[in-house]
Amino acid sequence: MKKSFAMAAALAMAFSAVAVNTYAEGETKVYVTISDCNSALVLTQEPVNVTDIDGDGKLTVNDALYIAHENNYEGGAAAGYKTSVGQFGLGLDVLWGKENKQSFGYYVNSKMANGLTDEIKDGDYIDALTFPDPSNLDYHYSWFDAREGEGDPDKEVTLQLKALSFDASWAPVENPVEGAKITINGKETDFVTDADGKAVVKFTEAGKNVVSAKGGNINIAPPSYVMQISGEAASTTSTTTTTTTTTTSTTTSTVTSSSSAKTTVKASTTAKATTTSKNNSPKTGDSGAAVALVSLGAAAAAAFALRRRDEK
């Protein structure tokens, strides 16, 4: 009797553990950003509820990117996302519909990922990029020192832009990006980063403002920062003048009307802690090969060179 009770209790606890784990996986939310081969942001901090889509028993970068495509790419993941197992493990073959000789990069919380099978957790930021030219590795992951914020119209925020490169020993080095033009919702502004990579950005439009950057002293993939502006948008006044002439009189009458439109947007986004780190690889998307360069030193660098030679 006691053994039966103990066994039932053990089974109940096991079932409970499985249920809690399943619930935790179902509630894991990350934020995915993807830039294409034209250095354009096609997804910006898109919330993704991650589940173990590949059945490997953990939540990974691969799960997040697959679901992001399934939810947002026309035709789903079947049309826009593809992986395969190669010499270095699970590698990325197609990102956002582009087959690019495995010339991709992916990062977790602005840190270079070891591979697609890196585990992720709730609240993580996943960035993935496509190299414009697979034969040219002079293309650098870049990031702001903050991810998001909120405030009222005319709010000013100082952002610092950095990019990742590698020294002669393949050790990661982060450098400020000077002379980059700040864009807001895809439009160029007059804000430009200084020698320290910093720019003071002013927000005037209520709602979601997606900040990125282009140009500068280094070839960068587009970074992202999201500002939610709440309160009342700036009022706009339009004046319409109508002139009417009659055939029975030489009198001309003019009617002028003014109207003001106001829009109120309430922000519900909570600012998250920001992370600044060293993180961009020549080709992290190539099954983690670039990470091998960093972690294994000169020997891995030689392996990377051999892999590049084989690709050509």
GUSE-129023 format. One record per residue (C-alpha): x, y, z. Coordinates in steps of 0.2 Angstrom, whole numbers, plus 2048, in hexadecimal, padded with zeros to 3 digits. Each point is the difference from the previous one (the first is absolute). Example, Ala and Ser with C-alpha at 12.3 -4.5 7.8 and 13.67 -1.06 7.14 Angstrom:
83E7EA827/8068117FD/
***
This chain:
800800800/80E80C805/80A7FB7F0/7F18047F5/7FD811809/8138047FE/8007FB7ED/7F080A7FD/80880F809/8107FE7F5/7F67FF7F0/7F680F805/81080A804/8077FB7EF/7F18057F7/800810809/8128037FB/7FC7FD7EE/7F180B800/80A80E808/80E7FE7F4/7F48017F1/7F880F807/811809803/8047FC7EE/7F08067F9/80281180A/8128037FA/8008107F6/80F8077F7/80280F7F4/8067FC7EE/80880C7F4/8057FB7EF/80980A7F2/8017FB7EE/80D8007F3/7FC8127FC/804806812/7EE803803/7F77FB810/7F27F47FB/7FB7FC812/80480B80F/7FF7F9812/7F17F67FB/7F97F680F/8017ED7FD/7F97F380C/80D7F37FF/7FC7ED801/80B7F17FD/7FC8007EE/80E7F47FB/7FE7F480E/811800807/7FA803812/806812802/7FB8117FA/80D8077F3/80480D7F4/7FA7F47F2/7EF7FF808/7FE813802/8068037ED/7F57F27FA/7F0806809/8048127FB/8007FB7EE/7F07F5802/7F780F807/80680E7F5/8087FA7F0/7F47FE7F1/7FE7ED7FE/8077FD812/8107F7805/7FE7F47F2/80380E7F3/80C80B80A/80A7F680C/80B7F17FE/80E7F7809/80B7F17FE/80D7F680A/8128027FA/8127FF806/7FD80C80E/7EF7FB805/7EF8087FC/80380D7F3/7F580E7F8/7FC7FE7EE/7F280C7FD/7FB80F80A/7F180B7FB/7FF7F77EF/8128037FC/80D7F27FC/810809803/80E7F2801/7FD7FF812/806813802/7F680480F/802806812/7F67FE80F/801807812/7F87FF811/7FF80F80A/80D8097F5/80C7F1803/8067F57F2/7F77EF801/80A7F07FF/7F37F87F5/7EE7FE7FC/7FF7F480E/80480D80E/7F380080D/7F580F803/7F580680E/7F180C803/8048127FB/80F7FD7F5/80380A7F0/8057F67F1/8088097F1/8037F87EF/8088077F1/8047FC7EE/8118057F8/7FD80B7F1/80E7F87F7/8057EE805/8128027FA/80381080A/8017FE813/803812803/7EE802807/7FE803812/7F27FD80D/7FB810809/7F680480F/7FA80E80A/804801813/7ED7FF804/7F27F67F8/7F080A804/7F980E809/7F080A803/7FC812803/7F680F7FB/80180B7EF/8118097FF/8097F480B/8127FF7FC/80B7F0802/8137FE7FF/8047F07F6/8117F97FE/8037F57F0/80E7F3800/8057F37F3/8097EF802/8107FC7F7/80F7F4803/812803803/80F7F77F7/7FD7F280D/7EE7FF7FD/7FC807811/7F080A800/801813801/7F280C802/8038127F9/7F580F7FF/7F88047EF/8038127FB/7F780A7F3/7F17F47FF/7EF8097FC/7F27FC80B/7F07FA7F8/7EE800808/7F37F57F9/80B7FE7F0/8028137FD/811809802/80280D80D/80D80D804/8067F780F/8127F97FD/80B7F680B/810808807/8117F9802/7FA7F680F/7F27F97F6/7F380B80A/7F280A7F9/7F2809809/7EF7FB7F8/7F180A802/7EE7F87FE/7F180B7FB/7F47F37F9/7F47F680C/8007ED7FE/80E7F47FB/8108087FA/80C7F37F9/812807801/80E7F97F5/8108077F8/80A7FF7EF/8108067F9/80E80580B/8137FB801/7FC7ED7FF/7F47F67F6/7F37FB80C/7F07F5800/7F180B807/7FE801813/7F0803808/7F880980E/7ED803804/7F980F808/7EE801805/7FA811801/7F080380A/7F580F803/7F980C7F3/8088027EF/8048117FA/7F18097FA/7FE8047EE/7F580E7F9/7FB8007EE/7F880F7F7/7F47FE7F1/7FC80F7F5/7F17FF7F4/7FD80E7F3/7EE8017F8/7FC80B7F2/7EE8037FA/7FA8067EF/7F480D807/80C80980A/812805800/8017FC813/80D7F3805/7FD7F7810/80E7F7809/7FD7F380E/80E7FA80B/7FF7F280C/80C7F980C/8007EF808/80C7F880D/8037ED802/8077F880F/8057EE803/8037F8811/80A7F0801/8037F7810/8107F7802/8007EF808/8127FB7FE/80B7FE80F/8128057FD/80C7F1802/8127FF807/80C8037F2/80F7F67FC/8108057F8/80C7F37FB/80D7FA7F3/7F77F77F3/8017FE7ED/8087F37F6/8057FF7EE/7F47F27FD/7F87F9810/7F27F97F5/80C7F47F9/7FC7F380D/80A80980E/8108007F6/804812805/7FE7FC812/80C7F27FF/80C80D7FA/7FE80B80F/8007F280D/80D7F47F8/80D80E7FB/80C7FE7F2/7FC7EE7FD/7EE8037FD/80480F7F5/80A7F47F5/7F17F57FF/7F580F7FC/80C8047F2/7FF7EF7F9/7ED800801/7FF8117F6/80C7F87F3/7F57F17FE/7F180B7FE/8088097F1/
***
